[in-house]
């Protein structure tokens, strides 16, 4: 699933291609892609609108429209965005086509059909329950100490809770926990102030590096021009089962935490 670095990278690439352009029409190829309103109203409401701005919140891309409404996109597991000439043949997994002025299409491709599009009056209707961004000042050891007090759930699962912190997924949770030397099964409420400070710093460092390296391409993730990220070359534990730990040489282990594959060093992470 595209996480914060991938979503931001895609947004940075797609925004210059769509901002300031008018939507001439919309074709919904898979009705399930449109969460709200109904697909027909979604298409009718976007026709004639101009995209005037964009930003990211968690794993959502938010596009401001000239009528003060917002188009939100969530790529989920396998979503991809691209802008192509309107006469380019459809891909079998294209789910949503936004026809732009100048005979170009903004296409939402999604192999597994989990991606979603929303047209709303206010972004908070969709993203209002998200926690702080990991690079925001409010995401701090003090914030985590207050939110995790008494929590018995594994810290790995808690990092994936978008209500606690927005934008972190499986890849960056594993990598941050390794850098902070924290075992993924540790109960959230058991972490000391020093450990939480180390975790916050590790999360920020991993996210910043992944942003600089344009995200992680393991299978599906591509930028709108088809190019891939490079953070997969910097992964220290994620999907490196049985490979030597880069710090101590012990084999990296894989377990399942909250239904998610989790990778860690059994020696370094306590």
ZIKAJO-V38216 format. One record per pair of residues at least 4 apart in sequence whose ideal C-beta (glycine too) atoms are under 8 Angstrom apart, sorted by the first residue. I is the first residue (numbers start at 0). J is the second residue. Records with the same first field share a line. If there is no record, write none. Layout:
BEGIN
I: J + J
END
This chain:
BEGIN
0: 58 + 74 + 75 + 76 + 168 + 169
1: 5 + 6 + 9 + 58 + 74 + 78 + 214 + 220
2: 6 + 58 + 166 + 167 + 168 + 169 + 170 + 171 + 209 + 214 + 215
3: 7 + 55 + 57 + 58 + 132 + 133 + 165 + 166 + 167 + 168 + 171 + 206 + 209 + 210
4: 8 + 171 + 206 + 209 + 210 + 212 + 213 + 214 + 215 + 228 + 230
5: 9 + 74 + 214 + 215 + 220 + 228
6: 10 + 55 + 58 + 59 + 60 + 74 + 166
7: 11 + 55 + 210
8: 12 + 210 + 213 + 214 + 222 + 228
9: 13 + 60 + 74 + 80 + 222 + 223
10: 14 + 53 + 54 + 55 + 60
12: 16 + 222 + 223 + 224
13: 17 + 53 + 60 + 80 + 82 + 105 + 223
14: 18 + 53
16: 82 + 105 + 223
17: 50 + 53 + 62 + 82 + 99 + 105
18: 50 + 51 + 52 + 53
19: 49 + 50 + 51
20: 49 + 50 + 99 + 100 + 101
21: 47 + 48 + 49 + 99 + 100
22: 45 + 46 + 47 + 48 + 49 + 50 + 97 + 98 + 99 + 100
23: 46 + 47 + 98 + 99 + 100
24: 42 + 46 + 98
25: 41 + 42 + 45 + 46 + 95 + 96 + 97 + 98
26: 42 + 95 + 96 + 98
27: 32 + 33 + 38 + 41 + 42 + 94 + 95
28: 32 + 89 + 93 + 94 + 95 + 96
29: 94 + 95 + 109 + 112
30: 38
31: 112
32: 94 + 95 + 107 + 109 + 112 + 114 + 115 + 116
33: 37 + 38 + 41 + 95 + 115 + 116 + 117
34: 115 + 116 + 117
35: 41 + 117 + 118 + 119
36: 40 + 41 + 44 + 118
37: 41
38: 42
39: 43
40: 44
41: 45 + 116 + 118
42: 46
44: 48 + 68 + 118
45: 64 + 70 + 97 + 118
48: 64 + 65 + 66 + 68
49: 64 + 65
50: 62 + 63 + 64 + 65 + 70
51: 63 + 64 + 65
52: 62 + 63
53: 60 + 61 + 62 + 63
54: 61
55: 59 + 60 + 61
56: 61 + 122 + 126 + 129 + 132 + 165
57: 126 + 129 + 132 + 161 + 165 + 166
58: 73 + 74 + 161 + 165 + 166 + 168
59: 71 + 72 + 73 + 122 + 125 + 126
60: 71 + 72 + 73 + 74
61: 69 + 70 + 71 + 122 + 126
62: 69 + 70 + 71 + 72
63: 67 + 69
64: 68 + 69 + 70
67: 120
68: 118 + 119 + 120
69: 117 + 118 + 119 + 120 + 121 + 122
70: 116 + 117 + 118
71: 116 + 117 + 118 + 119 + 122 + 125 + 126
72: 78 + 80 + 107 + 114 + 115 + 116 + 117
73: 78 + 114 + 115 + 116 + 117
74: 78 + 79 + 80 + 109 + 114
75: 109 + 111 + 113 + 114 + 115
76: 111 + 113 + 114 + 219
77: 92 + 109 + 110 + 111 + 113 + 114 + 219
78: 107 + 108 + 109 + 113 + 114
79: 107 + 108 + 109 + 219 + 220 + 221 + 223
80: 105 + 106 + 107 + 108 + 223
81: 105 + 106 + 108 + 223 + 224 + 225
82: 99 + 103 + 104 + 105 + 106 + 223
83: 87 + 103 + 104 + 106
84: 102 + 103 + 104
85: 98 + 102 + 103 + 104
86: 102
87: 104
89: 93 + 96 + 106
90: 106 + 108
92: 108 + 109 + 110
93: 106 + 107 + 108
94: 107 + 108 + 109 + 112 + 114
95: 106 + 107 + 116
96: 104 + 105 + 106 + 107
97: 104 + 105 + 106 + 107
98: 103 + 104 + 105
99: 103 + 104 + 105
107: 114 + 116
109: 113 + 114
110: 219
117: 124 + 125
119: 124 + 125
120: 124
122: 126 + 127
123: 127
126: 165
128: 161 + 162
129: 161 + 162 + 165
130: 138 + 160 + 161 + 162 + 163 + 164 + 165
131: 135 + 137 + 138 + 142 + 164 + 165
132: 138 + 164 + 165 + 166
133: 138 + 164 + 165 + 166 + 167 + 202 + 203 + 206
134: 138 + 203 + 206 + 207
137: 142
138: 142 + 143 + 164 + 199 + 202
139: 143 + 199
140: 144 + 192 + 195 + 196 + 198 + 199
141: 145
142: 146
143: 147 + 163 + 190 + 195 + 198 + 199
144: 148 + 192 + 195
146: 150 + 163
147: 154 + 157 + 187 + 188 + 190 + 195
148: 188
149: 188
150: 157 + 186 + 187 + 188
151: 186 + 187 + 188
152: 156 + 157 + 186 + 187 + 257
153: 157 + 183 + 184 + 185 + 186 + 187 + 256 + 257
154: 158 + 176 + 181 + 182 + 183 + 184 + 185 + 186 + 187 + 190 + 198
155: 159 + 172 + 173 + 176 + 183 + 184 + 256 + 257 + 259 + 261
156: 160 + 256 + 257 + 259
157: 163 + 187
158: 163 + 164 + 167 + 172 + 175 + 176 + 202
159: 167 + 168 + 169 + 172 + 257 + 259
160: 164
161: 165 + 166
164: 202
166: 206
167: 171 + 172 + 175 + 202 + 206
168: 172
169: 173 + 237 + 259 + 260 + 261
170: 174 + 215 + 217 + 234 + 237
171: 175 + 202 + 205 + 206 + 209
172: 176 + 183
173: 177 + 183 + 236 + 237 + 261 + 262 + 263
174: 178 + 201 + 205 + 234 + 235 + 236 + 237
175: 179 + 198 + 201 + 202 + 204 + 205
176: 181 + 182 + 183 + 198 + 201 + 263 + 268
177: 201 + 235 + 236 + 263 + 264 + 267 + 268
178: 201 + 204 + 205 + 235
179: 194 + 197 + 198 + 200 + 201
180: 197 + 267 + 268 + 269
181: 185 + 190 + 194 + 197 + 198 + 268 + 269
182: 263 + 268 + 269
183: 254 + 256 + 261 + 263 + 268
184: 254 + 256
185: 189 + 190 + 269
190: 194 + 195 + 198
191: 195
192: 196
193: 197
194: 198
195: 199
196: 200
197: 201
198: 202
199: 203
200: 204
201: 205
202: 206
203: 207
204: 208
205: 209
206: 210
207: 211
208: 212 + 230 + 233
209: 214 + 215 + 228 + 230 + 233
210: 214
212: 228 + 229 + 230 + 232 + 233
213: 222 + 226 + 227 + 228 + 229 + 230
214: 220 + 222 + 228 + 230
215: 220 + 228 + 230 + 231 + 234
216: 220 + 221 + 227 + 228 + 229 + 231
217: 231 + 238
220: 227 + 228
221: 225 + 226 + 227
222: 226 + 227 + 228
229: 233
230: 234
234: 238 + 239
235: 239 + 244 + 245
236: 244 + 251 + 262 + 263 + 264
237: 262
238: 260 + 262
239: 251 + 262
240: 250 + 251 + 252 + 253 + 262
241: 250 + 251
242: 250 + 251
243: 248 + 249 + 250 + 251
244: 248 + 249 + 250 + 251 + 264 + 266 + 267
246: 264 + 267
247: 264 + 266 + 267
249: 264 + 265 + 266 + 267
251: 262 + 263 + 264
252: 262 + 263 + 264 + 265
253: 260 + 261 + 262
254: 261 + 263
255: 259 + 260 + 261
256: 261
263: 268
264: 268
END
